[in-house]
């Protein structure tokens, strides 16, 4: 059983996980917003699915923050800021999933659209770029 240092998720792994997940959803939203609208409407009705997804991402974010929770303006600090945002969002997803869905609708509107796809793909790309930068850093 691992204790102390090394028991969490490193920033490169977390960045790749988040970036891949964002692109996994962002690209279809960008290319096929109408199909994604139907799929998301169906998924949002599955309370256990939504809460379980929130739980899994909450655990991943907390495992990153256990290593070091300090945010900053460098790439490492910004990824940790992303981990904090993920933790807060996913905690809300676990406890108040419908409230978070309503917040999404206020930001993007009630329908899935290409603007949402661009935003999600941009976040995914930034996390992938962060992983590459961290991997290449001395």
VOBAPA-641727 format. One record per atom (N, C-alpha, C, CB): x, y, z; atom name. Coordinates in nm, 3 decimals, always signed. Glycine has a CB too. Layout:
// residues N
east X	north Y	up Z	atom CA
...
This chain:
// residues 138
east +0.084	north -0.117	up +0.000	atom N
east +0.000	north +0.000	up +0.000	atom CA
east +0.089	north +0.124	up +0.000	atom C
east -0.096	north +0.000	up +0.121	atom CB
east +0.061	north +0.216	up -0.091	atom N
east +0.144	north +0.336	up -0.105	atom CA
east +0.103	north +0.440	up -0.002	atom C
east +0.133	north +0.393	up -0.247	atom CB
east +0.202	north +0.503	up +0.058	atom N
east +0.177	north +0.609	up +0.155	atom CA
east +0.262	north +0.730	up +0.118	atom C
east +0.207	north +0.562	up +0.300	atom CB
east +0.210	north +0.848	up +0.148	atom N
east +0.289	north +0.969	up +0.131	atom CA
east +0.317	north +1.003	up -0.014	atom C
east +0.418	north +0.956	up +0.204	atom CB
east +0.437	north +1.049	up -0.040	atom N
east +0.475	north +1.094	up -0.173	atom CA
east +0.459	north +0.983	up -0.276	atom C
east +0.619	north +1.144	up -0.171	atom CB
east +0.407	north +1.019	up -0.391	atom N
east +0.391	north +0.923	up -0.498	atom CA
east +0.258	north +0.849	up -0.495	atom C
east +0.501	north +0.824	up -0.492	atom CB
east +0.172	north +0.877	up -0.396	atom N
east +0.044	north +0.807	up -0.386	atom CA
east -0.063	north +0.870	up -0.473	atom C
east -0.003	north +0.804	up -0.242	atom CB
east -0.038	north +0.990	up -0.527	atom N
east -0.137	north +1.061	up -0.606	atom CA
east -0.118	north +1.041	up -0.755	atom C
east -0.133	north +1.208	up -0.573	atom CB
east -0.181	north +1.128	up -0.832	atom N
east -0.168	north +1.128	up -0.977	atom CA
east -0.079	north +1.246	up -1.014	atom C
east -0.309	north +1.137	up -1.048	atom CB
east +0.021	north +1.221	up -1.098	atom N
east +0.109	north +1.330	up -1.138	atom CA
east +0.038	north +1.423	up -1.237	atom C
east +0.240	north +1.274	up -1.200	atom CB
east +0.092	north +1.541	up -1.254	atom N
east +0.029	north +1.644	up -1.336	atom CA
east +0.021	north +1.605	up -1.484	atom C
east +0.104	north +1.774	up -1.323	atom CB
east +0.120	north +1.533	up -1.533	atom N
east +0.118	north +1.491	up -1.674	atom CA
east +0.003	north +1.395	up -1.697	atom C
east +0.253	north +1.425	up -1.714	atom CB
east -0.012	north +1.296	up -1.612	atom N
east -0.121	north +1.199	up -1.626	atom CA
east -0.256	north +1.267	up -1.616	atom C
east -0.109	north +1.089	up -1.519	atom CB
east -0.272	north +1.355	up -1.518	atom N
east -0.399	north +1.426	up -1.501	atom CA
east -0.429	north +1.511	up -1.624	atom C
east -0.395	north +1.514	up -1.374	atom CB
east -0.328	north +1.581	up -1.674	atom N
east -0.347	north +1.665	up -1.793	atom CA
east -0.390	north +1.582	up -1.914	atom C
east -0.219	north +1.743	up -1.825	atom CB
east -0.327	north +1.467	up -1.931	atom N
east -0.364	north +1.378	up -2.042	atom CA
east -0.506	north +1.323	up -2.023	atom C
east -0.264	north +1.263	up -2.054	atom CB
east -0.541	north +1.289	up -1.900	atom N
east -0.676	north +1.238	up -1.874	atom CA
east -0.781	north +1.344	up -1.906	atom C
east -0.689	north +1.194	up -1.726	atom CB
east -0.761	north +1.464	up -1.855	atom N
east -0.859	north +1.571	up -1.876	atom CA
east -0.863	north +1.612	up -2.023	atom C
east -0.825	north +1.694	up -1.788	atom CB
east -0.746	north +1.629	up -2.083	atom N
east -0.741	north +1.670	up -2.223	atom CA
east -0.808	north +1.570	up -2.315	atom C
east -0.598	north +1.689	up -2.266	atom CB
east -0.780	north +1.443	up -2.294	atom N
east -0.840	north +1.339	up -2.376	atom CA
east -0.991	north +1.336	up -2.356	atom C
east -0.780	north +1.202	up -2.344	atom CB
east -1.035	north +1.345	up -2.233	atom N
east -1.178	north +1.344	up -2.202	atom CA
east -1.249	north +1.463	up -2.268	atom C
east -1.201	north +1.347	up -2.050	atom CB
east -1.188	north +1.580	up -2.258	atom N
east -1.247	north +1.699	up -2.319	atom CA
east -1.257	north +1.685	up -2.471	atom C
east -1.166	north +1.824	up -2.283	atom CB
east -1.152	north +1.635	up -2.533	atom N
east -1.154	north +1.617	up -2.678	atom CA
east -1.251	north +1.506	up -2.719	atom C
east -1.013	north +1.585	up -2.731	atom CB
east -1.263	north +1.405	up -2.635	atom N
east -1.357	north +1.296	up -2.662	atom CA
east -1.500	north +1.349	up -2.674	atom C
east -1.348	north +1.189	up -2.551	atom CB
east -1.534	north +1.449	up -2.594	atom N
east -1.667	north +1.509	up -2.602	atom CA
east -1.670	north +1.630	up -2.695	atom C
east -1.713	north +1.550	up -2.463	atom CB
east -1.564	north +1.708	up -2.696	atom N
east -1.563	north +1.833	up -2.773	atom CA
east -1.569	north +1.814	up -2.923	atom C
east -1.442	north +1.910	up -2.740	atom CB
east -1.495	north +1.718	up -2.976	atom N
east -1.493	north +1.697	up -3.121	atom CA
east -1.631	north +1.658	up -3.174	atom C
east -1.390	north +1.590	up -3.159	atom CB
east -1.699	north +1.559	up -3.113	atom N
east -1.835	north +1.528	up -3.161	atom CA
east -1.932	north +1.646	up -3.146	atom C
east -1.891	north +1.408	up -3.086	atom CB
east -1.919	north +1.723	up -3.037	atom N
east -2.007	north +1.841	up -3.021	atom CA
east -1.980	north +1.941	up -3.131	atom C
east -1.985	north +1.906	up -2.882	atom CB
east -1.855	north +1.959	up -3.167	atom N
east -1.817	north +2.052	up -3.273	atom CA
east -1.869	north +2.006	up -3.409	atom C
east -1.665	north +2.067	up -3.277	atom CB
east -1.857	north +1.877	up -3.437	atom N
east -1.894	north +1.824	up -3.568	atom CA
east -2.042	north +1.789	up -3.581	atom C
east -1.812	north +1.702	up -3.598	atom CB
east -2.101	north +1.737	up -3.474	atom N
east -2.240	north +1.689	up -3.480	atom CA
east -2.320	north +1.739	up -3.359	atom C
east -2.244	north +1.534	up -3.485	atom CB
east -2.342	north +1.870	up -3.349	atom N
east -2.409	north +1.923	up -3.229	atom CA
east -2.550	north +1.867	up -3.208	atom C
east -2.415	north +2.074	up -3.238	atom CB
east -2.624	north +1.843	up -3.314	atom N
east -2.761	north +1.793	up -3.297	atom CA
east -2.764	north +1.653	up -3.239	atom C
east -2.835	north +1.795	up -3.431	atom CB
east -2.677	north +1.566	up -3.288	atom N
east -2.670	north +1.430	up -3.233	atom CA
east -2.624	north +1.433	up -3.088	atom C
east -2.573	north +1.342	up -3.317	atom CB
east -2.528	north +1.517	up -3.058	atom N
east -2.477	north +1.527	up -2.920	atom CA
east -2.584	north +1.583	up -2.828	atom C
east -2.351	north +1.614	up -2.915	atom CB
east -2.665	north +1.674	up -2.878	atom N
east -2.775	north +1.729	up -2.798	atom CA
east -2.868	north +1.616	up -2.752	atom C
east -2.855	north +1.835	up -2.879	atom CB
east -2.902	north +1.527	up -2.843	atom N
east -2.991	north +1.416	up -2.807	atom CA
east -2.923	north +1.323	up -2.707	atom C
east -3.031	north +1.338	up -2.933	atom CB
east -2.796	north +1.294	up -2.730	atom N
east -2.724	north +1.204	up -2.639	atom CA
east -2.712	north +1.266	up -2.500	atom C
east -2.584	north +1.173	up -2.695	atom CB
east -2.674	north +1.394	up -2.494	atom N
east -2.660	north +1.460	up -2.363	atom CA
east -2.794	north +1.470	up -2.290	atom C
east -2.599	north +1.599	up -2.380	atom CB
east -2.900	north +1.499	up -2.364	atom N
east -3.032	north +1.506	up -2.301	atom CA
east -3.067	north +1.372	up -2.236	atom C
east -3.140	north +1.545	up -2.405	atom CB
east -3.032	north +1.265	up -2.304	atom N
east -3.056	north +1.131	up -2.250	atom CA
east -2.965	north +1.103	up -2.130	atom C
east -3.034	north +1.025	up -2.359	atom CB
east -2.838	north +1.139	up -2.142	atom N
east -2.741	north +1.114	up -2.034	atom CA
east -2.774	north +1.194	up -1.909	atom C
east -2.600	north +1.149	up -2.082	atom CB
east -2.822	north +1.317	up -1.926	atom N
east -2.855	north +1.401	up -1.811	atom CA
east -2.968	north +1.344	up -1.727	atom C
east -2.891	north +1.540	up -1.857	atom CB
east -3.047	north +1.256	up -1.785	atom N
east -3.158	north +1.193	up -1.711	atom CA
east -3.109	north +1.076	up -1.627	atom C
east -3.266	north +1.146	up -1.808	atom CB
east -2.987	north +1.031	up -1.650	atom N
east -2.930	north +0.916	up -1.578	atom CA
east -2.853	north +0.967	up -1.456	atom C
east -2.836	north +0.833	up -1.672	atom CB
east -2.924	north +0.983	up -1.347	atom N
east -2.867	north +1.040	up -1.225	atom CA
east -2.745	north +0.962	up -1.175	atom C
east -2.973	north +1.045	up -1.117	atom CB
east -2.753	north +0.831	up -1.176	atom N
east -2.641	north +0.748	up -1.127	atom CA
east -2.519	north +0.767	up -1.216	atom C
east -2.682	north +0.599	up -1.122	atom CB
east -2.539	north +0.773	up -1.347	atom N
east -2.428	north +0.795	up -1.440	atom CA
east -2.361	north +0.930	up -1.414	atom C
east -2.478	north +0.788	up -1.587	atom CB
east -2.440	north +1.034	up -1.401	atom N
east -2.386	north +1.167	up -1.379	atom CA
east -2.309	north +1.174	up -1.246	atom C
east -2.499	north +1.272	up -1.379	atom CB
east -2.368	north +1.122	up -1.141	atom N
east -2.303	north +1.124	up -1.010	atom CA
east -2.177	north +1.037	up -1.008	atom C
east -2.400	north +1.077	up -0.901	atom CB
east -2.181	north +0.923	up -1.076	atom N
east -2.063	north +0.834	up -1.082	atom CA
east -1.949	north +0.900	up -1.158	atom C
east -2.100	north +0.700	up -1.149	atom CB
east -1.981	north +0.965	up -1.269	atom N
east -1.877	north +1.036	up -1.345	atom CA
east -1.817	north +1.146	up -1.259	atom C
east -1.936	north +1.095	up -1.476	atom CB
east -1.902	north +1.218	up -1.186	atom N
east -1.852	north +1.321	up -1.096	atom CA
east -1.761	north +1.264	up -0.989	atom C
east -1.967	north +1.394	up -1.031	atom CB
east -1.799	north +1.151	up -0.933	atom N
east -1.718	north +1.087	up -0.830	atom CA
east -1.580	north +1.048	up -0.884	atom C
east -1.790	north +0.962	up -0.775	atom CB
east -1.576	north +0.986	up -1.000	atom N
east -1.448	north +0.941	up -1.056	atom CA
east -1.354	north +1.058	up -1.083	atom C
east -1.472	north +0.863	up -1.186	atom CB
east -1.408	north +1.166	up -1.141	atom N
east -1.324	north +1.283	up -1.167	atom CA
east -1.287	north +1.355	up -1.039	atom C
east -1.395	north +1.378	up -1.262	atom CB
east -1.373	north +1.352	up -0.939	atom N
east -1.340	north +1.411	up -0.810	atom CA
east -1.222	north +1.338	up -0.747	atom C
east -1.463	north +1.406	up -0.715	atom CB
east -1.224	north +1.207	up -0.753	atom N
east -1.112	north +1.128	up -0.699	atom CA
east -0.983	north +1.161	up -0.773	atom C
east -1.142	north +0.975	up -0.711	atom CB
east -0.989	north +1.170	up -0.905	atom N
east -0.868	north +1.203	up -0.983	atom CA
east -0.815	north +1.341	up -0.943	atom C
east -0.899	north +1.199	up -1.136	atom CB
east -0.902	north +1.439	up -0.931	atom N
east -0.859	north +1.574	up -0.894	atom CA
east -0.798	north +1.577	up -0.754	atom C
east -0.978	north +1.672	up -0.902	atom CB
east -0.862	north +1.509	up -0.661	atom N
east -0.810	north +1.506	up -0.523	atom CA
east -0.675	north +1.436	up -0.520	atom C
east -0.911	north +1.433	up -0.429	atom CB
east -0.657	north +1.332	up -0.599	atom N
east -0.528	north +1.263	up -0.603	atom CA
east -0.417	north +1.354	up -0.655	atom C
east -0.537	north +1.136	up -0.689	atom CB
east -0.449	north +1.444	up -0.746	atom N
east -0.351	north +1.542	up -0.792	atom CA
east -0.320	north +1.641	up -0.680	atom C
east -0.403	north +1.618	up -0.919	atom CB
east -0.426	north +1.689	up -0.616	atom N
east -0.409	north +1.792	up -0.514	atom CA
east -0.341	north +1.739	up -0.388	atom C
east -0.543	north +1.852	up -0.478	atom CB
east -0.347	north +1.608	up -0.364	atom N
east -0.276	north +1.550	up -0.250	atom CA
east -0.125	north +1.564	up -0.265	atom C
east -0.313	north +1.403	up -0.235	atom CB
east -0.078	north +1.558	up -0.389	atom N
east +0.066	north +1.573	up -0.415	atom CA
east +0.113	north +1.715	up -0.386	atom C
east +0.097	north +1.536	up -0.560	atom CB
east +0.033	north +1.813	up -0.434	atom N
east +0.066	north +1.954	up -0.414	atom CA
east -0.057	north +2.033	up -0.459	atom C
east +0.196	north +1.997	up -0.495	atom CB
east -0.112	north +2.112	up -0.372	atom N
east -0.236	north +2.183	up -0.404	atom CA
east -0.214	north +2.330	up -0.438	atom C
east -0.331	north +2.173	up -0.289	atom CB
east -0.089	north +2.372	up -0.444	atom N
east -0.056	north +2.512	up -0.467	atom CA
east -0.077	north +2.550	up -0.614	atom C
east +0.089	north +2.541	up -0.425	atom CB
east -0.155	north +2.654	up -0.638	atom N
east -0.174	north +2.704	up -0.774	atom CA
east -0.075	north +2.815	up -0.802	atom C
east -0.319	north +2.755	up -0.795	atom CB
east -0.054	north +2.845	up -0.928	atom N
east +0.039	north +2.950	up -0.966	atom CA
east +0.019	north +2.987	up -1.111	atom C
east +0.183	north +2.906	up -0.942	atom CB
east +0.106	north +3.072	up -1.162	atom N
east +0.094	north +3.117	up -1.300	atom CA
east +0.179	north +3.035	up -1.397	atom C
east +0.134	north +3.262	up -1.310	atom CB
east +0.259	north +2.943	up -1.344	atom N
east +0.334	north +2.853	up -1.432	atom CA
east +0.243	north +2.738	up -1.474	atom C
east +0.463	north +2.800	up -1.361	atom CB
east +0.290	north +2.655	up -1.565	atom N
east +0.206	north +2.546	up -1.619	atom CA
east +0.162	north +2.452	up -1.507	atom C
east +0.283	north +2.467	up -1.727	atom CB
east +0.253	north +2.416	up -1.418	atom N
east +0.217	north +2.327	up -1.307	atom CA
east +0.106	north +2.389	up -1.221	atom C
east +0.340	north +2.296	up -1.220	atom CB
east +0.120	north +2.516	up -1.190	atom N
east +0.021	north +2.585	up -1.109	atom CA
east -0.113	north +2.596	up -1.178	atom C
east +0.071	north +2.722	up -1.073	atom CB
east -0.112	north +2.615	up -1.309	atom N
east -0.237	north +2.625	up -1.385	atom CA
east -0.306	north +2.489	up -1.395	atom C
east -0.210	north +2.681	up -1.526	atom CB
east -0.228	north +2.382	up -1.407	atom N
east -0.289	north +2.248	up -1.408	atom CA
east -0.351	north +2.219	up -1.273	atom C
east -0.183	north +2.140	up -1.444	atom CB
east -0.283	north +2.260	up -1.166	atom N
east -0.341	north +2.242	up -1.031	atom CA
east -0.469	north +2.326	up -1.016	atom C
east -0.238	north +2.282	up -0.922	atom CB
east -0.470	north +2.445	up -1.074	atom N
east -0.593	north +2.526	up -1.075	atom CA
east -0.705	north +2.449	up -1.146	atom C
east -0.568	north +2.663	up -1.144	atom CB
east -0.669	north +2.384	up -1.257	atom N
east -0.766	north +2.299	up -1.327	atom CA
east -0.812	north +2.183	up -1.240	atom C
east -0.706	north +2.245	up -1.454	atom CB
east -0.723	north +2.129	up -1.159	atom N
east -0.761	north +2.020	up -1.068	atom CA
east -0.857	north +2.072	up -0.961	atom C
east -0.636	north +1.959	up -1.001	atom CB
east -0.831	north +2.193	up -0.910	atom N
east -0.923	north +2.253	up -0.813	atom CA
east -1.060	north +2.275	up -0.877	atom C
east -0.866	north +2.386	up -0.761	atom CB
east -1.061	north +2.329	up -0.999	atom N
east -1.188	north +2.354	up -1.069	atom CA
east -1.261	north +2.221	up -1.093	atom C
east -1.164	north +2.427	up -1.203	atom CB
east -1.186	north +2.119	up -1.131	atom N
east -1.245	north +1.986	up -1.152	atom CA
east -1.304	north +1.933	up -1.022	atom C
east -1.139	north +1.888	up -1.207	atom CB
east -1.231	north +1.946	up -0.913	atom N
east -1.279	north +1.897	up -0.784	atom CA
east -1.408	north +1.967	up -0.743	atom C
east -1.172	north +1.917	up -0.676	atom CB
east -1.411	north +2.098	up -0.757	atom N
east -1.531	north +2.174	up -0.718	atom CA
east -1.648	north +2.138	up -0.808	atom C
east -1.503	north +2.325	up -0.725	atom CB
east -1.624	north +2.135	up -0.938	atom N
east -1.731	north +2.101	up -1.032	atom CA
east -1.783	north +1.960	up -1.007	atom C
east -1.680	north +2.114	up -1.178	atom CB
east -1.693	north +1.868	up -0.984	atom N
east -1.735	north +1.728	up -0.966	atom CA
east -1.802	north +1.705	up -0.831	atom C
east -1.616	north +1.636	up -0.980	atom CB
east -1.762	north +1.779	up -0.730	atom N
east -1.832	north +1.772	up -0.603	atom CA
east -1.977	north +1.818	up -0.622	atom C
east -1.760	north +1.860	up -0.495	atom CB
east -1.995	north +1.925	up -0.698	atom N
east -2.130	north +1.971	up -0.730	atom CA
east -2.205	north +1.867	up -0.813	atom C
east -2.125	north +2.104	up -0.805	atom CB
east -2.133	north +1.802	up -0.904	atom N
east -2.195	north +1.699	up -0.988	atom CA
east -2.242	north +1.581	up -0.903	atom C
east -2.096	north +1.650	up -1.095	atom CB
east -2.168	north +1.549	up -0.799	atom N
east -2.208	north +1.440	up -0.710	atom CA
east -2.329	north +1.478	up -0.625	atom C
east -2.091	north +1.402	up -0.619	atom CB
east -2.331	north +1.601	up -0.574	atom N
east -2.436	north +1.640	up -0.481	atom CA
east -2.556	north +1.707	up -0.548	atom C
east -2.379	north +1.733	up -0.379	atom CB
east -2.529	north +1.793	up -0.647	atom N
east -2.637	north +1.870	up -0.712	atom CA
east -2.622	north +1.866	up -0.864	atom C
east -2.636	north +2.016	up -0.663	atom CB
east -2.638	north +1.750	up -0.925	atom N
east -2.615	north +1.741	up -1.070	atom CA
east -2.708	north +1.831	up -1.152	atom C
east -2.632	north +1.597	up -1.114	atom CB
east -2.833	north +1.841	up -1.114	atom N
east -2.926	north +1.922	up -1.194	atom CA
east -2.892	north +2.072	up -1.185	atom C
east -3.070	north +1.898	up -1.147	atom CB
east -2.840	north +2.116	up -1.071	atom N
east -2.798	north +2.256	up -1.058	atom CA
east -2.683	north +2.285	up -1.154	atom C
east -2.756	north +2.288	up -0.912	atom CB
east -2.588	north +2.194	up -1.163	atom N
east -2.474	north +2.213	up -1.253	atom CA
east -2.519	north +2.212	up -1.399	atom C
east -2.368	north +2.104	up -1.229	atom CB
east -2.615	north +2.128	up -1.432	atom N
east -2.669	north +2.124	up -1.568	atom CA
east -2.736	north +2.258	up -1.601	atom C
east -2.771	north +2.006	up -1.585	atom CB
east -2.810	north +2.313	up -1.506	atom N
east -2.874	north +2.444	up -1.528	atom CA
east -2.769	north +2.554	up -1.546	atom C
east -2.967	north +2.479	up -1.410	atom CB
east -2.658	north +2.545	up -1.472	atom N
east -2.550	north +2.643	up -1.489	atom CA
east -2.491	north +2.634	up -1.629	atom C
east -2.439	north +2.621	up -1.382	atom CB
east -2.471	north +2.512	up -1.679	atom N
east -2.420	north +2.492	up -1.815	atom CA
east -2.514	north +2.557	up -1.916	atom C
east -2.403	north +2.342	up -1.845	atom CB
east -2.643	north +2.540	up -1.895	atom N
east -2.741	north +2.597	up -1.987	atom CA
east -2.738	north +2.749	up -1.984	atom C
east -2.881	north +2.547	up -1.953	atom CB
east -2.711	north +2.809	up -1.868	atom N
east -2.701	north +2.955	up -1.860	atom CA
east -2.580	north +3.005	up -1.937	atom C
east -2.693	north +2.999	up -1.713	atom CB
east -2.471	north +2.929	up -1.935	atom N
east -2.349	north +2.970	up -2.003	atom CA
east -2.360	north +2.950	up -2.154	atom C
east -2.228	north +2.892	up -1.949	atom CB
east -2.402	north +2.830	up -2.196	atom N
east -2.402	north +2.795	up -2.338	atom CA
east -2.539	north +2.801	up -2.404	atom C
east -2.346	north +2.658	up -2.355	atom CB
east -2.645	north +2.818	up -2.327	atom N
east -2.779	north +2.809	up -2.383	atom CA
east -2.834	north +2.669	up -2.361	atom C
east -2.779	north +2.846	up -2.533	atom CB
east -2.959	north +2.652	up -2.394	atom N
east -3.023	north +2.524	up -2.366	atom CA
east -2.988	north +2.416	up -2.467	atom C
east -3.173	north +2.541	up -2.362	atom CB
east -2.930	north +2.455	up -2.579	atom N
east -2.896	north +2.356	up -2.682	atom CA
east -2.745	north +2.342	up -2.694	atom C
east -2.956	north +2.396	up -2.817	atom CB
east -2.703	north +2.223	up -2.729	atom N
east -2.562	north +2.200	up -2.758	atom CA
east -2.531	north +2.270	up -2.891	atom C
east -2.528	north +2.044	up -2.765	atom CB
east -2.420	north +2.342	up -2.894	atom N
east -2.386	north +2.413	up -3.017	atom CA
east -2.236	north +2.410	up -3.041	atom C
east -2.435	north +2.559	up -3.010	atom CB
east -2.197	north +2.460	up -3.155	atom N
east -2.056	north +2.456	up -3.192	atom CA
east -1.969	north +2.543	up -3.101	atom C
east -2.040	north +2.500	up -3.336	atom CB
east -2.026	north +2.650	up -3.045	atom N
east -1.948	north +2.733	up -2.951	atom CA
east -1.906	north +2.648	up -2.832	atom C
east -2.031	north +2.857	up -2.904	atom CB
east -1.997	north +2.565	up -2.783	atom N
east -1.964	north +2.474	up -2.674	atom CA
east -1.854	north +2.378	up -2.719	atom C
east -2.090	north +2.396	up -2.627	atom CB
east -1.865	north +2.326	up -2.840	atom N
east -1.764	north +2.236	up -2.893	atom CA
east -1.627	north +2.301	up -2.902	atom C
east -1.804	north +2.186	up -3.030	atom CB
east -1.625	north +2.426	up -2.947	atom N
east -1.498	north +2.500	up -2.955	atom CA
east -1.439	north +2.520	up -2.815	atom C
east -1.519	north +2.636	up -3.024	atom CB
east -1.523	north +2.556	up -2.719	atom N
east -1.476	north +2.578	up -2.582	atom CA
east -1.420	north +2.448	up -2.523	atom C
east -1.590	north +2.631	up -2.494	atom CB
east -1.491	north +2.338	up -2.540	atom N
east -1.448	north +2.210	up -2.483	atom CA
east -1.319	north +2.163	up -2.551	atom C
east -1.559	north +2.103	up -2.497	atom CB
east -1.313	north +2.175	up -2.684	atom N
east -1.191	north +2.136	up -2.756	atom CA
east -1.072	north +2.223	up -2.717	atom C
east -1.214	north +2.144	up -2.908	atom CB
east -1.096	north +2.352	up -2.694	atom N
east -0.988	north +2.441	up -2.654	atom CA
east -0.930	north +2.401	up -2.518	atom C
east -1.037	north +2.586	up -2.649	atom CB
east -1.019	north +2.372	up -2.424	atom N
east -0.972	north +2.327	up -2.291	atom CA
east -0.894	north +2.196	up -2.305	atom C
east -1.093	north +2.308	up -2.194	atom CB
east -0.948	north +2.103	up -2.382	atom N
east -0.879	north +1.975	up -2.403	atom CA
east -0.741	north +1.994	up -2.463	atom C
east -0.961	north +1.885	up -2.491	atom CB
east -0.732	north +2.080	up -2.564	atom N
east -0.604	north +2.107	up -2.630	atom CA
east -0.505	north +2.170	up -2.534	atom C
east -0.624	north +2.197	up -2.751	atom CB
east -0.552	north +2.262	up -2.450	atom N
east -0.463	north +2.325	up -2.352	atom CA
east -0.408	north +2.224	up -2.251	atom C
east -0.537	north +2.437	up -2.278	atom CB
east -0.493	north +2.130	up -2.207	atom N
east -0.445	north +2.029	up -2.114	atom CA
east -0.345	north +1.934	up -2.181	atom C
east -0.563	north +1.950	up -2.058	atom CB
east -0.370	north +1.897	up -2.305	atom N
east -0.273	north +1.812	up -2.378	atom CA
east -0.141	north +1.887	up -2.395	atom C
east -0.330	north +1.769	up -2.518	atom CB
east -0.150	north +2.016	up -2.431	atom N
east -0.029	north +2.097	up -2.446	atom CA
east +0.046	north +2.108	up -2.312	atom C
east -0.065	north +2.239	up -2.499	atom CB
east -0.028	north +2.120	up -2.203	atom N
east +0.035	north +2.127	up -2.071	atom CA
east +0.109	north +1.997	up -2.042	atom C
east -0.070	north +2.154	up -1.962	atom CB
east +0.047	north +1.884	up -2.075	atom N
east +0.113	north +1.754	up -2.052	atom CA
east +0.242	north +1.744	up -2.132	atom C
east +0.019	north +1.638	up -2.090	atom CB
east +0.239	north +1.787	up -2.257	atom N
east +0.359	north +1.783	up -2.342	atom CA
east +0.466	north +1.875	up -2.284	atom C
east +0.325	north +1.825	up -2.488	atom CB
east +0.426	north +1.994	up -2.243	atom N
east +0.521	north +2.090	up -2.184	atom CA
east +0.585	north +2.031	up -2.057	atom C
east +0.450	north +2.226	up -2.151	atom CB
east +0.501	north +1.973	up -1.970	atom N
east +0.553	north +1.918	up -1.845	atom CA
east +0.644	north +1.798	up -1.870	atom C
east +0.438	north +1.876	up -1.755	atom CB
east +0.611	north +1.719	up -1.972	atom N
east +0.694	north +1.604	up -2.005	atom CA
east +0.832	north +1.647	up -2.054	atom C
east +0.626	north +1.518	up -2.112	atom CB
east +0.835	north +1.755	up -2.132	atom N
east +0.960	north +1.804	up -2.188	atom CA
east +1.039	north +1.895	up -2.095	atom C
east +0.932	north +1.876	up -2.314	atom CB
east +0.976	north +1.936	up -1.984	atom N
east +1.044	north +2.026	up -1.890	atom CA
east +1.158	north +1.953	up -1.820	atom C
east +0.944	north +2.082	up -1.786	atom CB
east +1.266	north +2.026	up -1.789	atom N
east +1.379	north +1.962	up -1.721	atom CA
east +1.348	north +1.920	up -1.580	atom C
east +1.496	north +2.054	up -1.719	atom CB
